[in-house]
Amino acid sequence: MSSTAWDVEELIGTTRRFAREVLRPVALAYDESEEFPAHEVRQAAELGLTCYDLPVAYGGGGVERLSDAVAVIEELTWGDSPIAMAITQVGFFAAPVLELGTQEQQQRWLPRCSRSDVPATAMAITEPQAGSDAAALTTTADRVDGGYVLNGDKKFIGNANIADLCVVFATVEPGSRSKGITAFVVDQQDPGFERGRRLPKTGSRCFPAGELHLRDCFVPEDRRLGEEGQGFSGLLAVFDRARVQLAANSLGIARAALDEAVAYAREREAFGRRIADFQAVSFRLVDAKVKVDQARLLTRHAAALADAGEPFTSEAAAAKLAASEAAVFTTWAAVQTLGGAGYLRDSLVQKWWRDAKLDEIWDGSSDIMRLVVARSLLGR
Ligand SMILES: Cc1cc2nc3c(=O)[nH]c(=O)nc-3n(C[C@H](O)[C@H](O)[C@H](O)COP(=O)(O)OP(=O)(O)OC[C@H]3O[C@@H](n4cnc5c(N)ncnc54)[C@H](O)[C@@H]3O)c2cc1C
């Protein structure tokens, strides 16, 4: 719990040290064990890193400019992406509460998110039959005396199997697509809220994702965020910021992989020369560097627009698209550069390759990002 805002330079320095000294050394072990990194989340919370971007009024670190947040996320993720996700997950719960909730609702939940015993939180939109097409979700919220009864199944939800608090998106008007979508805060203790199965993943393995089930789950009216039917527009606003943050996540992974590949290429010898002196190797790494630098500029541009209060939907999508693809290319290039050593399970580059792929899928796949940019470029 903080009572003053972070100095941003100090925060970036603290994050960089934490990533290097705490996260990087344990990254591979967590990937193998798939255990939730509770100890590191607790350490980060004690330093104020879990809630650095929440308002000071709620005990957070007050870093509300997206331009600052992306710098912090890139540093944290350089240490390890899935542990960074576990550390910053509370921000993804807070985002719809800040976007749609009343001051009273923010006061109810956000100070809890700023404590060192930070709750496990989730945001549940996706369902077995509704992913990219979020407006097709079928979880229902039926009005009853004093509140709503929620019914439905959610899938691919980060933290699902451990969530204490969750923002659930449901519809009050089935069949009306985005028109009926409404957000609710659901507590793990609510009867009918069931944490489901944890899903095995290819990468990002210590940050769990799984299923949630709502079975006649009653939530009182004061847990509804915003008005009925406001959930979808709130969600789009949340997505815009989240996509820029996710771009920063990809940049952290990509920078880590490039650092590793460059160091290896300078040392490793073949045919009597450093492999860095072979053009095939150096050009591959140059291509990676250019992609990463381009993606960082797009990410900073989207963040700057957001901070200036300008529309940034298309720019956020472009940043996520470029950064996630840069991360997949760079991690692949790093594995290739390390050769056999990069393919072993004890090498970080193969882990980053698997971690990076997720960023091309969640929070809107690369196809959906292209769709968003196409709408802005070409209209529809
Ligand atoms: C590890 C993980 C964690 C996640 N965490 C969360 C979470 O916390 N909360 C949450 O709500 N969701 C979460 N998700 C869900 C994630 O956002 C979805 O997986 C993603 O939006 C894609 O949906 P889908 O998997 O159903 O794919 P689909 O929508 O079925 O898409 C399948 C393929 O079709 C393509 N496609 C679909 N529509 C179009 C189109 N119009 N044009 C072109 N191509 C198209 C897609 O790009 C993709 O390649 C998570 C997913 C994963 C894997």
The ligand as a Tripos MOL2 file, in Angstrom:
@<TRIPOS>MOLECULE
LIG
   53    58     1     0     0
SMALL
NO_CHARGES

@<TRIPOS>ATOM
      1 C1         -3.1720  -18.7400  -22.2260 C.3       1 LIG1
      2 C2         -4.3930  -17.9490  -22.5400 C.ar      1 LIG1
      3 C3         -4.8810  -17.0610  -21.6000 C.ar      1 LIG1
      4 C4         -6.0490  -16.3510  -21.8530 C.ar      1 LIG1
      5 N1         -6.5460  -15.5070  -20.8940 N.ar      1 LIG1
      6 C5         -7.7840  -14.9750  -21.0690 C.ar      1 LIG1
      7 C6         -8.4190  -14.2630  -20.0070 C.ar      1 LIG1
      8 O1         -7.8340  -14.0520  -18.9370 O.2       1 LIG1
      9 N2         -9.6880  -13.8150  -20.2110 N.ar      1 LIG1
     10 C7        -10.3630  -14.0310  -21.3700 C.ar      1 LIG1
     11 O2        -11.5150  -13.6350  -21.4480 O.2       1 LIG1
     12 N3         -9.7780  -14.6850  -22.4000 N.ar      1 LIG1
     13 C8         -8.5120  -15.1620  -22.2760 C.ar      1 LIG1
     14 N4         -7.9220  -15.8660  -23.3110 N.ar      1 LIG1
     15 C9         -8.6660  -16.0880  -24.5390 C.3       1 LIG1
     16 C10        -8.0760  -15.3910  -25.7560 C.3       1 LIG1
     17 O3         -8.2910  -14.0220  -25.6990 O.3       1 LIG1
     18 C11        -8.6690  -16.0870  -26.9770 C.3       1 LIG1
     19 O4         -8.0370  -17.3630  -27.0770 O.3       1 LIG1
     20 C12        -8.4610  -15.3040  -28.2570 C.3       1 LIG1
     21 O5         -9.2470  -14.1440  -28.2550 O.3       1 LIG1
     22 C13        -8.8020  -16.1470  -29.5070 C.3       1 LIG1
     23 O6        -10.0300  -16.7870  -29.3780 O.3       1 LIG1
     24 P1        -10.1600  -18.3550  -29.6940 P.3       1 LIG1
     25 O7         -9.0400  -19.0280  -29.0040 O.co2     1 LIG1
     26 O8        -11.5250  -18.7850  -29.3580 O.co2     1 LIG1
     27 O9         -9.9060  -18.4770  -31.2200 O.3       1 LIG1
     28 P2        -11.0250  -18.3260  -32.3900 P.3       1 LIG1
     29 O10       -11.7820  -17.0740  -32.1840 O.co2     1 LIG1
     30 O11       -11.7590  -19.5910  -32.5050 O.co2     1 LIG1
     31 O12       -10.0750  -18.1470  -33.6350 O.3       1 LIG1
     32 C14        -9.4300  -19.2530  -34.2680 C.3       1 LIG1
     33 C15        -8.6120  -18.7090  -35.4390 C.3       1 LIG1
     34 O13        -9.4680  -18.0360  -36.3550 O.3       1 LIG1
     35 C16        -9.0090  -16.7130  -36.5700 C.3       1 LIG1
     36 N5        -10.1520  -15.8080  -36.7600 N.ar      1 LIG1
     37 C17       -11.2720  -15.7040  -35.9920 C.ar      1 LIG1
     38 N6        -12.0830  -14.7430  -36.4390 N.ar      1 LIG1
     39 C18       -11.4480  -14.1980  -37.5070 C.ar      1 LIG1
     40 C19       -11.7740  -13.1390  -38.4140 C.ar      1 LIG1
     41 N7        -12.8960  -12.4320  -38.3030 N.pl3     1 LIG1
     42 N8        -10.8760  -12.8420  -39.4030 N.ar      1 LIG1
     43 C20        -9.7270  -13.5450  -39.5240 C.ar      1 LIG1
     44 N9         -9.3830  -14.5490  -38.7090 N.ar      1 LIG1
     45 C21       -10.2250  -14.8700  -37.7160 C.ar      1 LIG1
     46 C22        -8.2060  -16.3660  -35.3310 C.3       1 LIG1
     47 O14        -7.2520  -15.3450  -35.5660 O.3       1 LIG1
     48 C23        -7.5510  -17.6990  -35.0140 C.3       1 LIG1
     49 O15        -6.4150  -17.8430  -35.7950 O.3       1 LIG1
     50 C24        -6.7190  -16.5210  -23.0910 C.ar      1 LIG1
     51 C25        -6.1840  -17.4060  -24.0520 C.ar      1 LIG1
     52 C26        -5.0470  -18.1110  -23.7970 C.ar      1 LIG1
     53 C27        -4.5100  -19.0560  -24.8270 C.3       1 LIG1
@<TRIPOS>BOND
     1     1     2 1
     2     2     3 ar
     3     2    52 ar
     4     3     4 ar
     5     4     5 ar
     6     4    50 ar
     7     5     6 ar
     8     6     7 ar
     9     6    13 1
    10     7     8 2
    11     7     9 ar
    12     9    10 ar
    13    10    11 2
    14    10    12 ar
    15    12    13 ar
    16    13    14 ar
    17    14    15 1
    18    14    50 ar
    19    15    16 1
    20    16    17 1
    21    16    18 1
    22    18    19 1
    23    18    20 1
    24    20    21 1
    25    20    22 1
    26    22    23 1
    27    23    24 1
    28    24    25 2
    29    24    26 1
    30    24    27 1
    31    27    28 1
    32    28    29 2
    33    28    30 1
    34    28    31 1
    35    31    32 1
    36    32    33 1
    37    33    34 1
    38    33    48 1
    39    34    35 1
    40    35    36 1
    41    35    46 1
    42    36    37 ar
    43    36    45 ar
    44    37    38 ar
    45    38    39 ar
    46    39    40 ar
    47    39    45 ar
    48    40    41 1
    49    40    42 ar
    50    42    43 ar
    51    43    44 ar
    52    44    45 ar
    53    46    47 1
    54    46    48 1
    55    48    49 1
    56    50    51 ar
    57    51    52 ar
    58    52    53 1
@<TRIPOS>SUBSTRUCTURE
     1 LIG1         1 GROUP 0 **** ****
